[in-house]
Amino acid sequence: MAGSRQLKVGLRVDDLDASCALYRDIGFRQIPHDDQPNLGCLTFGLTWLILSSRLTHPYHNSEREKAALEGPLGSGFVLAIPTDLEGMYRLWRDRGLTITLETQGVFWARIFYGLDPDGYEVMFEQHHERPPKS
């Protein structure tokens, strides 16, 4: 898509296939990208998630490469995803993935936080139903 202007988020991952599968199960749609075997391109609405192999995809800067290879990955980064909270909580538990904040209510939604296999924090949110306007 030449010239596309969607927000794109890139994450370095250890197991590209496993990470692509997890994010597909979360609700992302994978876009075929056969010319880039070290990338996984997925979309969620208009937002792109570009997963790249931490070990085989090239780096633009040696300091960034060293930081990514020595880790930890994901420190300070949170990806927020709107979802069916109960279903996603079950998926996270069934996969044995870490939950860093149990389900709770906040002003705008019910949420929980978890870590993906590479240590990226994901906040899942199910927005409160709005009462119909009279």
Backbone hydrogen bonds, N-H to C=O, Kabsch-Sander energy under -0.5 kcal/mol:
donor,donor_aa,acceptor,acceptor_aa,energy
4,S,1,M,-1.7
9,V,48,W,-2.4
11,L,50,I,-2.2
13,V,52,S,-2.8
16,L,14,D,-0.6
19,S,15,D,-2.6
20,C,16,L,-2.6
21,A,17,D,-2.3
22,L,18,A,-2.3
23,Y,19,S,-2.4
24,R,20,C,-2.1
25,D,21,A,-2.3
26,I,22,L,-1.6
27,G,23,Y,-0.9
27,G,24,R,-0.6
28,F,23,Y,-2.6
29,R,43,T,-2.6
31,I,41,C,-3.3
36,Q,33,H,-2.0
39,L,36,Q,-1.8
40,G,51,L,-3.0
41,C,31,I,-0.6
42,L,40,G,-0.6
42,L,49,L,-2.4
43,T,29,R,-2.5
44,F,47,T,-2.7
47,T,44,F,-1.9
48,W,7,L,-2.9
49,L,42,L,-3.0
50,I,9,V,-3.3
50,I,48,W,-0.5
51,L,40,G,-3.2
51,L,49,L,-0.7
52,S,11,L,-2.5
53,S,38,N,-2.0
54,R,13,V,-3.3
57,H,53,S,-1.7
65,E,61,N,-2.1
66,K,62,S,-2.3
67,A,63,E,-2.2
68,A,64,R,-2.5
69,L,65,E,-2.6
70,E,66,K,-2.2
71,G,67,A,-1.4
75,S,72,P,-0.7
77,F,74,G,-2.2
79,L,121,E,-2.4
80,A,78,V,-0.6
81,I,123,M,-3.0
83,T,125,E,-2.4
85,L,83,T,-0.9
88,M,84,D,-2.3
89,Y,85,L,-2.6
90,R,86,E,-2.2
91,L,87,G,-2.2
92,W,88,M,-2.6
93,R,89,Y,-2.5
94,D,90,R,-3.3
95,R,91,L,-1.8
96,G,93,R,-1.5
97,L,92,W,-2.3
100,T,98,T,-0.5
100,T,113,Y,-1.4
101,L,113,Y,-1.6
104,Q,111,I,-2.3
106,V,109,A,-3.2
110,R,126,Q,-2.3
111,I,104,Q,-2.8
112,F,124,F,-1.6
113,Y,101,L,-1.8
114,G,122,V,-2.3
115,L,98,T,-2.4
116,D,120,Y,-2.7
119,G,116,D,-2.3
121,E,77,F,-1.1
122,V,114,G,-3.2
123,M,79,L,-2.5
124,F,112,F,-2.9
124,F,122,V,-0.6
125,E,81,I,-2.2
126,Q,110,R,-2.8
127,H,125,E,-0.5
128,H,108,W,-1.8
